[in-house]
Amino acid sequence: MEEFVNLPKTKRGQKTLDNIVRSAEELFFEKGYHATSIIDITNEANIALGTFYIYFKDKYSLYKYLLLSYSHSIRKAIALDIKPGHTRFEAEKIGLKAFLQYIRDNKHVYNIIWESLYIDKTLFVEYYEDFAQRYTHGLVTAQEKGEVVDVDPVILSYLLMGVSNFIGLKYVMFDEENDDDFEEVVDKVMDILKSGMFLSKK
């Protein structure tokens, strides 16, 4: 992450960096990446233009910093309540609910992450490939413990990521008035994952 940002060494500097990031998030969410200029960001943050360049060399670096920050914060939110003693089934359930809550609290994240596909496809690919790689590692460990069926772990990681992403779209982004605690929808998702969706013909 340090390659995209000049991290501050003081609390005052960190406050300024946080202000720049917050302003960029708001503008990227409202106007989109391409319609937002560095001057827009500095005006929103109420700082001098030169201050921006103390931390970032350009808008693209700031955007990459945001993507990496989101990847880190989402993984942290998902893992927060997962304990070493939890089975993979329990971990998936806890993680899905945590992901949905994170998205509800940070709706702008969906827009900013998915816009990367139109800013630089490489960024979009790298974001999800990195996420999948980490996910796959956990699934392989669960397979070795006999907790997960012996299927291609990469395909499984993308399948589970797809479930989380689109359940999030439906129950957070599309149903914006939804204020439940996600318990019911998470239980239903886990029931489907546990039992499968196809019935065998006898």
C-alpha positions as semicolon CSV with decimal commas, in nm:
position;residue;x (nm);y (nm);z (nm)
1;M;0,000;0,000;0,000
2;E;0,294;0,229;0,073
3;E;0,379;0,239;-0,298
4;F;0,060;0,437;-0,367
5;V;0,072;0,678;-0,074
6;N;0,326;0,871;0,127
7;L;0,212;0,770;0,474
8;P;0,228;1,051;0,732
9;K;0,444;1,033;1,041
10;T;0,233;1,263;1,261
11;K;-0,126;1,263;1,389
12;R;-0,186;1,590;1,208
13;G;-0,063;1,439;0,883
14;Q;-0,283;1,132;0,933
15;K;-0,582;1,358;0,990
16;T;-0,508;1,537;0,662
17;L;-0,469;1,208;0,476
18;D;-0,797;1,079;0,621
19;N;-0,965;1,402;0,511
20;I;-0,839;1,361;0,154
21;V;-0,954;0,999;0,141
22;R;-1,297;1,080;0,287
23;S;-1,345;1,365;0,038
24;A;-1,239;1,145;-0,254
25;E;-1,477;0,869;-0,145
26;E;-1,771;1,109;-0,131
27;L;-1,695;1,257;-0,472
28;F;-1,619;0,925;-0,644
29;F;-1,949;0,795;-0,507
30;E;-2,150;1,102;-0,611
31;K;-1,983;1,193;-0,941
32;G;-1,770;0,894;-1,040
33;Y;-1,395;0,872;-1,081
34;H;-1,361;1,035;-1,422
35;A;-1,586;1,330;-1,338
36;T;-1,391;1,406;-1,020
37;S;-1,074;1,614;-1,043
38;I;-0,796;1,656;-0,791
39;I;-0,909;2,016;-0,748
40;D;-1,259;1,890;-0,663
41;I;-1,105;1,667;-0,397
42;T;-0,887;1,940;-0,246
43;N;-1,177;2,184;-0,245
44;E;-1,397;1,928;-0,069
45;A;-1,119;1,858;0,180
46;N;-1,054;2,231;0,221
47;I;-0,679;2,195;0,163
48;A;-0,431;2,348;-0,078
49;L;-0,368;2,168;-0,406
50;G;-0,003;2,114;-0,313
51;T;-0,105;1,931;0,003
52;F;-0,261;1,656;-0,208
53;Y;0,073;1,584;-0,374
54;I;0,242;1,539;-0,037
55;Y;0,045;1,216;-0,007
56;F;-0,040;1,104;-0,362
57;K;0,132;1,151;-0,695
58;D;-0,198;1,150;-0,885
59;K;-0,569;1,063;-0,867
60;Y;-0,503;0,709;-0,990
61;S;-0,272;0,639;-0,693
62;L;-0,540;0,763;-0,456
63;Y;-0,795;0,534;-0,620
64;K;-0,564;0,231;-0,590
65;Y;-0,507;0,321;-0,225
66;L;-0,885;0,318;-0,174
67;L;-0,924;-0,025;-0,335
68;L;-0,651;-0,174;-0,119
69;S;-0,804;-0,014;0,190
70;Y;-1,144;-0,164;0,108
71;S;-0,997;-0,509;0,052
72;H;-0,823;-0,491;0,389
73;S;-1,124;-0,353;0,580
74;I;-1,368;-0,604;0,429
75;R;-1,144;-0,898;0,517
76;K;-1,099;-0,757;0,866
77;A;-1,475;-0,713;0,914
78;I;-1,542;-1,068;0,793
79;A;-1,276;-1,223;1,016
80;L;-1,353;-1,019;1,329
81;D;-1,596;-1,265;1,492
82;I;-1,451;-1,584;1,347
83;K;-1,263;-1,783;1,609
84;P;-1,008;-2,064;1,559
85;G;-1,257;-2,318;1,695
86;H;-1,525;-2,239;1,437
87;T;-1,592;-2,490;1,159
88;R;-1,573;-2,368;0,800
89;F;-1,954;-2,376;0,784
90;E;-1,975;-2,152;1,090
91;A;-1,705;-1,925;0,954
92;E;-1,887;-1,884;0,622
93;K;-2,211;-1,799;0,801
94;I;-2,048;-1,545;1,031
95;G;-1,848;-1,400;0,741
96;L;-2,150;-1,357;0,514
97;K;-2,347;-1,173;0,780
98;A;-2,047;-0,952;0,859
99;F;-2,001;-0,873;0,489
100;L;-2,365;-0,769;0,451
101;Q;-2,341;-0,545;0,756
102;Y;-2,018;-0,392;0,629
103;I;-2,180;-0,309;0,295
104;R;-2,484;-0,160;0,468
105;D;-2,252;0,065;0,667
106;N;-2,036;0,149;0,363
107;K;-2,265;0,148;0,058
108;H;-2,025;0,365;-0,140
109;V;-1,773;0,079;-0,145
110;Y;-1,973;-0,122;-0,402
111;N;-1,981;0,170;-0,645
112;I;-1,616;0,258;-0,610
113;I;-1,491;-0,101;-0,640
114;W;-1,705;-0,187;-0,941
115;E;-1,617;0,135;-1,118
116;S;-1,259;0,007;-1,137
117;L;-1,376;-0,216;-1,423
118;Y;-1,421;0,099;-1,633
119;I;-1,119;0,287;-1,500
120;D;-0,862;0,013;-1,547
121;K;-0,978;-0,347;-1,593
122;T;-0,649;-0,467;-1,444
123;L;-0,744;-0,308;-1,112
124;F;-1,079;-0,488;-1,110
125;V;-0,916;-0,821;-1,193
126;E;-0,639;-0,779;-0,936
127;Y;-0,886;-0,684;-0,664
128;Y;-1,094;-1,000;-0,702
129;E;-0,802;-1,229;-0,786
130;D;-0,629;-1,125;-0,465
131;F;-0,948;-1,178;-0,268
132;A;-1,003;-1,518;-0,430
133;Q;-0,645;-1,627;-0,364
134;R;-0,685;-1,563;0,008
135;Y;-1,028;-1,726;0,008
136;T;-0,893;-2,032;-0,173
137;H;-0,621;-2,078;0,086
138;G;-0,882;-2,099;0,362
139;L;-1,095;-2,341;0,163
140;V;-0,801;-2,572;0,095
141;T;-0,729;-2,582;0,468
142;A;-1,094;-2,671;0,533
143;Q;-1,078;-2,943;0,268
144;E;-0,772;-3,091;0,432
145;K;-0,968;-3,103;0,761
146;G;-1,255;-3,281;0,588
147;E;-1,498;-2,991;0,637
148;V;-1,549;-2,903;0,269
149;V;-1,615;-3,130;-0,030
150;D;-1,324;-3,214;-0,258
151;V;-1,393;-2,976;-0,548
152;D;-1,178;-2,717;-0,725
153;P;-1,113;-2,461;-0,448
154;V;-1,062;-2,173;-0,693
155;I;-1,402;-2,232;-0,854
156;L;-1,555;-2,269;-0,508
157;S;-1,399;-1,942;-0,391
158;Y;-1,549;-1,752;-0,685
159;L;-1,884;-1,923;-0,636
160;L;-1,895;-1,813;-0,271
161;M;-1,772;-1,463;-0,355
162;G;-2,048;-1,439;-0,615
163;V;-2,307;-1,542;-0,358
164;S;-2,188;-1,276;-0,114
165;N;-2,168;-1,004;-0,379
166;F;-2,513;-1,058;-0,523
167;I;-2,689;-1,127;-0,194
168;G;-2,536;-0,794;-0,088
169;L;-2,667;-0,623;-0,400
170;K;-3,019;-0,759;-0,343
171;Y;-3,060;-0,712;0,032
172;V;-2,852;-0,397;0,083
173;M;-2,831;-0,200;-0,241
174;F;-3,161;-0,290;-0,411
175;D;-3,376;-0,320;-0,097
176;E;-3,250;0,001;0,062
177;E;-3,538;0,014;0,310
178;N;-3,443;-0,327;0,445
179;D;-3,335;-0,285;0,807
180;D;-3,336;-0,643;0,935
181;D;-3,028;-0,806;1,085
182;F;-2,976;-1,041;0,786
183;E;-3,022;-1,347;1,008
184;E;-3,301;-1,497;0,798
185;V;-3,140;-1,447;0,459
186;V;-2,804;-1,575;0,585
187;D;-2,971;-1,886;0,729
188;K;-3,141;-1,952;0,393
189;V;-2,815;-1,910;0,202
190;M;-2,637;-2,148;0,437
191;D;-2,919;-2,404;0,407
192;I;-2,876;-2,399;0,028
193;L;-2,499;-2,433;0,054
194;K;-2,534;-2,720;0,298
195;S;-2,797;-2,920;0,111
196;G;-2,733;-2,817;-0,250
197;M;-2,993;-2,712;-0,506
198;F;-3,048;-3,018;-0,723
199;L;-3,271;-3,313;-0,650
200;S;-3,159;-3,652;-0,769
201;K;-3,410;-3,852;-0,973
202;K;-3,479;-4,198;-0,840
